[in-house]
């Protein structure tokens, strides 16, 4: 199984999203793999801003606002009638979205934003060029220098002293124009586009990354901030994080999970990975032996008028799933209804830092498949061959992908070689979709990065 490494914020968003999702039924006809295409920075979108597209080198670009503004920066005598100016409006709007306005440093930027300008209502968009009053030269809003000038043409003001009273705009024909000053004029409808930059996670030295390390057993732990709607959603969240609901094998592990839960303010219990079989006996979902137990014991309750015996756990009829009580230091277990809403306690093995390696075959049903190096390095191509018995079909469930739409693609083929393309996927908006072969008992899942810059790939 490929495992997933995420930042802590990514994991919190992951569990919040899964707590809001309906349970998916398991299909009995097709073998199934989960292909979780790069979670990150989002509940279900790689880009942190809704509606933005993941385009190139981990840069998200999108329309933030359409608003009516004046191209004049200020009106000294009638301030109530005039806006602050289109350029400043763009800078402030993007800053409020934790983004930057349109900045152009190369031909790819120019070509992309020109196409976006052509799609606006007035066939132009605002550029993030501002006046540096110290140097008296135009610079980009992020402080970078103007190192590119469009071959389509630009106003010559770009090469002279700047004025804070003017705003720059990109027309659909690629020309950079300038407008403003103190002249009167009607306000115009402008399109304000912004960009944000994804930052891939960085590996931690202990091999646990966003998980916690108890320092003894080579296992990493994580407790979600958000309650899952049911145990299946909790387990799905753990699988997305590269692990399972936690199995507990000694008192130290039990105490460590309970302490992590308290730190996350999960004060009313967490799901752990115990599940009852048809015989009523509990086992761990990760297949490890049930070699330690910490159930709440039964107890007597005496009073002047009555005597009661409380039966301990696991208690018949209480539920087929296990929770760990976090309200007391003992961290004792109860069997609970699997539809209970509780945070998830997850665990996975520590993993040493290794070079990305493509492993093409040997995957079983319900395996999480990841691009080599996920989520730290998406640059290694790989073809995965998913095979089932003759007469059956292969199905993959895509939970997320993070790929630059300009360059990186995940292609699904119906068959090992020369099969029809089932889907050609890229960007960061694809999630929760299922694809299956129609003719073959083999699906080739082909990760084809062209650099894989500043993105995590897929898993």
N, C-alpha and C positions, 0 to 999 in steps of 0.2 A: 504494500500500500504506500502510495505517496502521501506525505503528511503536509499540513499547511502551517505556515508561520505567519502570524499577523501581529500588528501593533495592538496594544491594549485597547485603544479607542476603536479600532476595527472590530475587535472581538465584541465589545459592548454593543456596537451598532448591529453586528451580526445577530446577537441574541435578541435584541429589541425587535429586529425585523422578523425573526422566526417566531417570536412570541405572538405575532399578529397574523401568522399564516395558518391556513387550514391544513390539516393532516393530509398528506398525499397517500393514496392507497398503493400497495405493492401489486404490480402486474404479474400474473402467474404464467402468462404465455411467453413473454420475452425475457431473456436475461438482461440485466440492467446494470449499467455503470453510472456513477455520479461524476460528472465532469464540472467541477466548480471553478469557473473561470475568474480567477483572481479577485478576491475580495479586497476591498480596501477602502478606504477613505469614505465610505458611503454606507448607507443601509443597503441599497441595492444598485446604486450607480457608482462607478469608480470616481466620477467627477463629483466634487462636493457641492457644486451648484446645480440645481435642477435645470434640465434642458441644455446643459453644456455638452459638447461633443469632445471626446478624447481623440485628438487629431495627430499630433507628432511629438516625439520626445517627451511624452508624459504631460503635454500641455493641453489643458481643457479650454475650449473656446465657445462662447455662446452669447446670445442676445440677453442682456440684463434688463433693459428698459427701453420703452419708446415714450418720449415726453416732448412737450412743446417748450422750447427755450429760445432766448435771444442769442445771437452770435456775439453781442457786445458783452464785455466782461462786467461793466457796471455803468449805471447812469447816475452821475454825481448829483444832479439836481432833482430828479424824480425817481428816487430809489424804489418806490412802491410800484412803479410801472415796468420796471426792467429787471431781468434776471441777472444772475452772476456770470453768464456766458456759457457757451456750449462746452468748451474744453474743461473748465472747472467743474461743470455739472457732471461730465463724464468721469473725471478723476474721482470726485466724491462719491458718485453712484457706485463705481467699481470698488472703491475702498470700503464702502459699507457692506459689500458682498465679499470682502477679503480677497479682492482680485485687483488686477490692473487694467487700464484701458488698452485699446488697440496700439500695439507697438510693432514696428516693422523694421527688421534688420537684414532681410535677405529676400530673394526672389520668391521663395516659397511663401513667406508671410504675405508679400505683395499680391501674389496670385490668389491666395486663399481669401484674403480680406476684400479683394476686388470682386470676387464672386459673391461674397456676402453683401457688398454694397449694391450689387445688381439686383439682389432679392428684396431690398428695402422699399418702402412705399415711395420715398423721394429719391431713390437711386444714389444715396450717399450715406456714409457713416462717419462718426466723429473719431479723429485720431487723437492719441494721447501725447501730442506735442505741446509742451508748455514752455514758457519763457523763463530762463534762468537770469534773474535780474542782476546777478553778480557778474557773470561772463557776458551778459547781453546777447546770448545765443539760444536758439531753440534746442531743447533736449527732450528726451522721452520722460514720461512721468515717473518711471522707476529710477531715474538718474542716469541712465545709459546715454551714450552719445549718438547722434545721428550719423550712422555709418553706411546708410543705404539711401539712394535717391532713385525714384522710379524712372525707367526709360520712357514711360508714357508721358512724362512731363510733371512739372511742379511749379508753384509760384516762386518767383525769385526772392521773395522775402525770406525764404529758408536760408539764404546765404548771407543775409545782412543782419543788422541789429534786430533783436526781437522786441516785441511789444506784448505785455500781458493783457492787452485789450482785445487780442485777436484769437480766433479759434481755427484749427486746421481740420479739414475733412477730406475723405477719400471718395472720389466719384466712381461710378460704375465703369467708366472708361479707363480707370487706373490713375488718373491725374490727381495730385494733391493740391487742393485749393485752400485758400485762406479768406476769412471774412470776419468783420468786427469793426472796432473803433467806436467813435461816439455818434456815428450817423444813426438816425432813426430808421426804423424798419419793422416790418411785421415779424413776430416770432415764428419759428419754423418747427415742424415736427422732425425730431432727430432720433436716430437709432443708436443706442449706446451699447456697444459690444465690449465684453471684458474677457480676460484670460486668467486662469489659475494654473499653478504648476504642481503636479503630483510629485511626491518624494517617496521613493521605495523604502521599505523598512530596512533596518540594519541588523545584522545578526549579533546576538549577544554572546559573550564569551562562554557562558555556562551551558549553551545549547538549548535553553528553555525559551529564549526570546520573550514574548509577551506573557508567558506562563511563569508561575512561581516555582522556585527550586527549594526543596526542603533539605538539600545538601547531603542526603544519605543513600538514596535508593536508585538514582539515575532516572527518576520520574519527575515530570513537570506537571503542575496543577494550575487550574484557572477556575474562578467562580464568577459567573455573570452577574452584572448589576441588575438585570431585568428578569422578571419572572416569565417563564415560558408558559404557554397555555396548557401544555400537557407534556408528558414524558417524551413523546415522539419528537415534538419540537425541540425539547432540550437535547435529546440525542443527536438530532440533525445539526444543531448548533455546535455541539462538540465535534461531530464529524467534519464540519466546515473548518473547524480549528485544527484538524489533523489528529483528533483523538477520539475518545469515547467518554460517556459518563463514567465517573471515577469508580474504580474498584478499590476496596480498602483492605489492606492485608496486615496491618498492625496498628497499635495504639498511636504511634508517632504520626503515621499518615492520617489517621482520623483526626488527631489534634491539629495538624497542619491545615487540613481542609476546613475545619471549623474556624480556625483563626483567620484564614483568608476570607471566609464568608462574612465574619464579623467586620473585617476591614472594608468589605463591600456593602456593609449595612444590610446584609441578607440575614436578618435577625429572627426569621420565622421558619427556618429550615431550608434545605436545598435538596434537589434530586441527586441521588447517587445511582450507580449503575446496576443495582440489583433488580432482578425480574423473576417473578414466580412462574414456574412451569405448570403443566397440567396436574402434576402430583402435589402442587402447593409448595414445593421446596424452592428456595431462592438460589439463583446463580448469577454470576457477573456477566454483563453483556459483552465484555471483551474476551470471554472464554477462560479467564484465569481462575484458579481454584478458590473456593469459598473457605479459606483457611483462617479467617478471623471474623468474629461476630461481636457486635456491641448493641444488641437490642435492648430496648427499655424493658426492665423486668416487671413482673407482677408485684403487687403490694397489698397489704391489708389496710383497711381504713376503719378505725375503731371510734365509736362515740358512745354517749350514754344510752342511746336508744337503738342503735343498730350496728351491725357488723357486716362489712363488705369486703369481698376479695376482688381486686382488679387483676384481670388476666394480662400477662405480659405480651410483648410482641415477639414474632409476627402473630397477628391476631386474625383469626378466620373472619372473612368478610370485610376486612378493613381496606383491602386493596392489594394489587399485584405488583406494586412498585415500591421502592425504598426511598425514604427521606432521612437526612441526618439533621437532628435537632441542633440548631445553633444558639438557642437561648440559654443553654447551660453549658458549663465547661466540659461536661462529660461527653457531649456530642453523640448522644445515644440515637439509635435508629428506630424507625417505625415503618410498618408497611402502610401505604397510603393509596388512595385512588389515583390511577395513572392519568386521569384528567385534571388533577390538581394543578394549580398555578404556582409553580415554585421556580426560583433560579436554578441553574445547572452548575454542578461541580464536575469539571472535566479533568481528564488527565491524558498525558501522552508521554512517550519515552523521550529522553534527551537525545539530541542528534548532533554529532560532531560536524564542524564546517567542512564541506567537501566540494570539489569541483563539480559543476553540473555535468551529469551523464545521462545519455539517452538509453532507456530500457524499453524496448519495443513490445515485448510479449510477456505472457505469464500472469495476466490480470484475471481476477475472479469477479463474480457477480457482487454488486454493491461496493466495489472498490472505488476509492477516490483517486482519480488520475490527475497528475500535475505535470506541467511543463518542467523540464530540467532546470533546477536552480530556483524554482518558485519559493517564496515571492521576492527573492533578492536579486535574481538575474534571469531575464527573459530572453537572452540572446541565443540560446542553443536550440537549433531545430530538432524535431523528433517526430517520427511516425509511430503511432501506437496501433497495434493490431489486436482488435477485440474479437474473439472467436467463441462461438457456441456450437452445439451439436448440429449436424445436418438436419435440415427441415425446420430449424428455428431461426429467429431473427434477433438482431442485436439492437438494443435500445440504450441511449445515453440521455441523462437528465442534466442539462446545463444549468448550473446555479449562478455562475458569474464568469465574466471574462474581462480582463484588462489588457487591451492591446491598442497600439497606435493605429488609427484607421487609415492613415496614409501608407502604412508600411507592413504591419504585422497581421497575419491571418491564421485562423484555425479552420481547416477544411475537412469536412466529413465526407467519406467516400463509401458507396455501397459496393463493398468488395475490397480485396487486398490490393490489386493492381488493375488499372484501367476501368475501374467502376465509375458509375455516374456520381456526380457531385450531389450530395444530399443538402449540404449547406456550406456557405463560405462566410465565416463570422469574424467580426473585428469590433473595435471600439470598446465601450464600457457599459452599454445599456442592456445587454442581453442577459436575461435571468429567468429561471423557472421554466425554460422551454425544453421540450423533449423531442428527440430525433431518433428515427429507427431506419434500419435497412428495409428495403422492399423485396429484394431478390436474394441477397446473399446471407450466409451465416457468419460473415466476416465484415466488420467495419474498420476502415482505416481512419484514424483520427490524426491528422497531420498538422503539427504546429510549425508554422512557416514565418518566423520573425525576420524582418529586415532591419536588424539592429536591436529591436526590443528595448529601446532607450527609455529609461525612467518609468517603466511599467513592470508589473509583476508576472504577466503571462497568464496561464490558466491552471486551474486544478479542479 
